[in-house]
Amino acid sequence: QVQLVESGGGLVQAGGSLRLSCAASGAPLRFGTTGWYRQAPGKKRELVATITDGGTTNYADSVKGRFTISRDNPKNTVYLQMNSLKSEDTSVYHCNFNWAAAKLDSWGQGTQVTVSS
């Protein structure tokens, strides 16, 4: 019923920037928590950033000061602005939407981010 579609991934050089988008249909992102996760080969899944219904943001220590999560309510889209990218940021990035009141938890298909040295 709810669909999340990520976009914006690609290949960039270290120090560059990308903006990832998570576009939702079927559920209002402003009613729950949206998070960006990443998982590189051989590593456990990592929570990168979240934004709550109230707009509170949280970040993994590894990305603080470099990444910014935001939400555009009219577009029902959450973004992840990624600056000063490092090779260790290389991963598949997935967005997740959790709306506890509706017992809803949804994942997107993911978008690949590759950062070259």
N, C-alpha and C positions, 0 to 999 in steps of 0.2 A: 504494500500500500504506500508506504513512504519510500522515496527514492533519493539517494544522495549521489551526486555526480561530481567527482573531483576533476580539476583541470589545472593547467599551468605548469606542470612539470617539464623537465627538459635537461639538457646538458649545459652547464656553465663552468667557467673557470673559477678557481678559488678567488675569493674577494668579491665576486659578483652577487647579483640579486635575482630572486624569482618571487612571484606572487602566486600562491596557490588559491584556488577557489573551490568551495564546497557548496554547490547549488542544491537546494532541497525542494521537493514537491511532495504534497500529501500531509505535511505536518509543519507547524510554525516553529522555527528554530528559536524564536524569542521566548518560547515557553519552557525550554529545557536547557541542558548543557551540551555544547558541542565541543569536541576535542579533536585534535590532530595527533595521530600516532605514527610512529615509524618503526620499521623492522628491517634491518640489514641482514644479509646472509650470515648465519652462525651466531647471531645475537638475539637476545630476547626483545620482545616488543616494548617500546618505550613511549610513554606519554609525553608529548612535546609541549602542548599548550592546550588550555581549555578556556572557554568563556561561558559563564552561567547565564540563566535567565535575567538576572539583575545586572549583567555586564561585568561581573568580576572576572578578572583574568589571572591565570597562573601559568608558569613556565617551568620547564626543566632547567636546572642550573646550567646545563651545557649550551642553552640557547638564549639565556637571559641577556638582554641588551642588544641582541642581534635580530630576534624574531618578534613580530607583533601579530597577535590574533585580534580580529575585529569582526563585527557583524553589521550587515546592511539589512535592516528589518523589511523595508519595502521590497527589496529584491529577494528576501529569504535566503541569503547567501552569507557564509562565513569565509573569511579570508585568512591566509597566513602569509604575511610579508616576511620574506627571508632575505636578510642583508648579511654582508660579510661572510659569505658562505665558505665553508671549509670542506675538505675532502671527507672528513668524518660525518658530514651531514648527508652523504650519499645513502639513499634508502628509498624504499617504496613508502609513500606517505598516504595514509588512509584517514578519512574523517569519520567521526562517529557522533551520532545524536542520541542522547538519552533523555527521555521525558518520563519521569517516574510516575507521575499522576496518571498517565495513559498506558503505563506498563509497556513502553515502547523503547526499543534499543535497535538502532539501525546502523549499518556500515556501508560505506561506499566501496567501489571497486579498487581504488587506489590510483596514484599517479607516481611515476618514477622521477626521482631527482638524482642527477649524477653531477658531482662536482669534481672537476679535474684539477690536478696540482699544477 
